[in-house]
Amino acid sequence: MRPTPTHRPALLTTSSTDQANEAIRVFLRARAGRALRPSERAEYSRLLKVYTRALRGEVEKAA
């Protein structure tokens, strides 16, 4: 995962990759210190797929 930015200028738009990454961070922070339950593992897997698709889309745009 990307490092958490400490400051993001207001004029920059947030990419879908950044949004997906932040969703993963929020999800995992809420469950810090314990193992994920089966339903949570399924949701984490879904979030990773969203992040991967967003990241691939950004790579394709750059190519």
C-alpha positions in Angstrom: 0.0 0.0 0.0 1.0 3.6 -0.5 2.2 5.6 2.5 -0.5 7.7 4.1 0.0 11.3 2.9 0.4 13.8 5.8 -0.9 16.7 3.8 -2.8 16.9 0.5 -3.2 20.3 -1.2 -6.9 21.2 -1.6 -6.5 21.8 -5.4 -5.5 18.2 -6.1 -8.2 15.7 -7.0 -8.1 12.3 -5.3 -7.6 9.5 -7.7 -9.7 6.3 -7.5 -6.5 4.5 -6.4 -6.1 6.9 -3.5 -9.8 6.5 -2.6 -9.5 2.7 -2.7 -6.3 2.8 -0.7 -7.9 5.0 2.0 -10.9 2.6 2.2 -8.5 -0.3 2.9 -6.7 1.8 5.6 -10.0 2.8 7.3 -11.2 -0.8 7.2 -8.0 -2.2 8.7 -7.6 0.6 11.3 -11.1 -0.2 12.6 -10.0 -3.8 13.2 -6.5 -3.2 14.5 -5.0 -5.7 16.9 -7.2 -8.7 16.0 -7.6 -11.2 13.2 -10.2 -10.6 10.6 -13.4 -12.6 10.8 -14.4 -14.6 7.7 -16.9 -12.0 6.6 -14.3 -9.3 7.1 -11.7 -11.2 5.1 -14.3 -11.3 2.2 -14.7 -7.5 2.4 -11.0 -7.0 2.6 -10.5 -9.1 -0.5 -13.2 -7.1 -2.3 -11.5 -3.8 -1.3 -8.1 -5.2 -2.6 -9.8 -6.1 -5.9 -11.2 -2.5 -6.2 -7.7 -1.1 -5.4 -6.0 -3.4 -8.0 -8.5 -2.4 -10.7 -8.0 1.3 -10.0 -4.2 0.9 -10.0 -4.2 -1.0 -13.3 -6.5 1.7 -14.8 -4.0 4.4 -13.8 -1.1 2.4 -15.2 -3.0 2.0 -18.5 -3.7 5.7 -18.6 0.0 6.4 -18.1 1.1 4.0 -20.9 
